[in-house]
Amino acid sequence: MRKVLYIDDSSMSQQLMARFLEGICHVTPCTSLSSATQTIRTQNFDLIITDFLFPEGDPLEFIAELRRHFSPTQLPVIVTSGSLDRRMESQALHFGANACIRKPLRKNEVRELVERLFKDPTPQPLPNLAVVSIFTWIRNGRYYALSPDTLLHAEGSSEAEALAKLKAQLEEYKNTPSQASTLGTSLACKIQSEEISN
């Protein structure tokens, strides 16, 4: 029988996953990414399912490290999260996940995805839309704009000028091959403004 490693710090979620996948694979539960890393060193698995949020550890780093040893077809990875959005999904897929699924999990959806990846572990295509937050502020008569997602920033004599400069940088960033898979092919900006006094 195929073996699945399920990483989630909730014992209820672990029991639920074992019931969902009963009859098609054996589920080994893990409560942390560090214990999962140790388990992978001593056991072989056909698939990994991991939650996105943990008190300790970064699942993106975990997936990236996993991909140094196993390709997406050798060891497929599914990421689950109750707060899954396009940006999170794009990040997970960029780091090497095969697919993402939103919580609350539904039995049929989970079983279908797991069975599909057992047959064809081809990674899910990257989403085509990325939403990037932009923060703007004014200080000493100069206007500033910052994208915390990319760490790009710009300044100008007006808010419109600072925003235009930053958006031009973001378009260039998006069109860089190494970044395209992270941001996707379409870029939407969410702008938040605040006045900062000295």
N, C-alpha and C positions, 0 to 999 in steps of 0.2 A: 504493500500500500504506500502511496506517496506521502511525503512528510512535509508539513507546513510549520514554520516557526512564526508564532503570533506574539508581537511585542506590544504590550499595553499594560499600564500600571493598575488598571481596574480589574479586580477578580470577577466582577459581574460580566464585563466585556469578554474576558477570557472564556467563561462558561458559555456565554452566548455564541461565541465563534466556534467552539467545539461542537455545539448542537447544530449550528448552521452547516458545518462541513462534515457532519457525521455520515459515514458511508462512502465518502469519496477520497478522504485522506485522514492521516493522523495529525492532530494539532498539538504542538509542544508550546506551552505558554512561557513567556518571559516578561518580567516586570520592569526591566530597564534595558537601555541600549548597551551598557557595559556588560551586563550578564548575557545579552544576546551575542555580543562579540565573542565572549568566551565559549558559548554554546556552539557557535558556528565553527570554532576551531576544533571541536571534538566530535561533532556530528555532521552528517550530510543532510541537506534539505532540498526539496524541489521548488519551494516558493517561500517568500517571506512577506508577511503582512505586518506593517508597523503603524502605530498611531503617530501623529505629528507633534503632539505636545507632551513633554516630559519635564518633571522637576529638575532633572539633571541630564545633560547631553543634548546634542543637536542632531535630529534625524537626517538632516541634509549632509552633515559631515559623516554620519554613519553610512549613508548610501554611497557617498563619494568614496569612502574607504573600501566598502564592499566591492565597488566597481573596479578597484585596482586588482582584485583577485578573481572576480567573476563577471562575465559579460551579462547584459540583460537577457540573453537567451539561455545562458547557463543557469542563472539563478534569478528568476523574475522577482520584482518587488512591487507590492501594492501599498500605497500610503492612504491612511484613513484619517479623517478629521471632521469634527462637528463645525469647524469654522472654515472649511475649505472654500477658497475663492479662486478666481482665475490666476492671480499672481502667485498664490501658494502652490497651485497645481503646476504652473509654469516652472517654478523653482524646483519642485520635486522631480518633474520630468527632465529638466535640464541636468540635475545631479545624477540621474540614472534610474529613477523609478519607471516601471513599465506602465502603471496605471494608478489613478487616484479614485477614491470613492468617498462620498460624503456620509457622515453619521447624521441621524441614526441609521444603522445598517439594516438592510432588509434581506431576509434569508435567500430569496430567489435571485436577487441582484448579486449577492456575494457568491453564491454557488455558480451562477452563470459566468461571472468574471474569473473565478478560480479555475473552472473547467476550461474556459477559453485559453487562459494562459498556460495551462498544462499542455494543451494541443498546439497553440501558437503563441509563444512568448514575445512576439513583436511589440515593442513599446508603443504606447498610445501617442498620437501626434501631439505636438505642442500647441497650446491655444494660440489664437491669432491676435488676441487683445490683451494689452497690459495697461493697468491703471497706475499711474505714477503720481504720488502726492508732491505738491510744490508748496513751500511755505515762503511767504513774502513778508518783509518788514522794512521799516524806514528808520534810519539813524543818522543824525547830523545832516539831514537834508539829502542823503543818498538812499536809494532804494535797492534792496537785496532780494534775491530769490534763490531758494535752495531745494534740491531734490534729495531727500534723505535716502531714497531707494538706490540712487546711483552715486551720491556724494558730489554731483555736479552743482555748480553755483555760478551766479552772475550778479552784476550790479549795474545800475544805470541812474540817469538823472530823473527818471520817472518809473513808476511801477510797470507801465506798459513796456518800456525799454528793457528793464531787467528781465521781465517775463519773456519777451521776444528773444533775447539773447540766450536765456536758459532753454527755451523750447527748441531753438536751433541746435544747441549742444545735444539735447536729448534725441533729436532726429538723427544727428550724426552718430551718436552712441548706438542708437537702435540699428543703424545700417552697417555697423561694424560686425563682421561675421562672428566674432567670438562672443558678441553680446546679443545677437539677433535671437538666439534660442531662448534667452532669458526674458527679453521684452516682447517677443512676438513680432508680427509684421504690422500691427496697428497700435497706435499709442494714444491713450486718453489721459488727460491731465486733470487732477483734482486740486484746485487752488485754495489755500487757506491763508488769509492775511492777518497780520497783527502789527500794531504800532508799538515799538519799543523805545522807551524814553531813557535818557541817561540818568 
